[in-house]
Amino acid sequence: MKIEKADVKFRVWCDFCSIRIAPNEERVAMDGKTYHQRCYSKTFSAVSKAKTKSSQGVDIHGRER
């Protein structure tokens, strides 16, 4: 009986969509989390848009423009 040695590889999942990232796929690592390149761009473009909107919607005295 011949037993083949199992090839164990470290698998990585995206912290945004929870889908496995293929070894040949581009990935982004940020703050200890790993993302697909497209998920990273979705996540951080949404965050920057929210910050931009909230900072533009109110003047210095807290009144809406």
BELKANOR-V942429 format. One record per residue. OMEGA is omega in degrees with one decimal (NA if undefined). Layout:
omega:OMEGA
omega:OMEGA
This chain:
omega:-179.1
omega:178.1
omega:178.7
omega:178.0
omega:-179.9
omega:178.2
omega:-176.8
omega:177.9
omega:178.4
omega:-178.9
omega:-175.9
omega:177.0
omega:179.4
omega:179.4
omega:177.9
omega:-173.7
omega:178.9
omega:175.0
omega:-178.2
omega:176.7
omega:-178.8
omega:-179.4
omega:-178.3
omega:-177.2
omega:178.3
omega:-179.7
omega:-179.9
omega:176.8
omega:-177.5
omega:178.1
omega:177.9
omega:178.1
omega:-178.9
omega:-176.9
omega:164.0
omega:179.5
omega:-179.3
omega:178.8
omega:178.3
omega:-179.4
omega:177.1
omega:-175.8
omega:-172.6
omega:172.2
omega:177.5
omega:179.7
omega:-178.8
omega:177.1
omega:-179.9
omega:178.5
omega:-179.4
omega:-179.6
omega:-177.6
omega:-179.7
omega:-179.9
omega:-172.9
omega:-174.8
omega:177.3
omega:-174.8
omega:-175.8
omega:177.0
omega:179.3
omega:177.2
omega:180.0
omega:NA
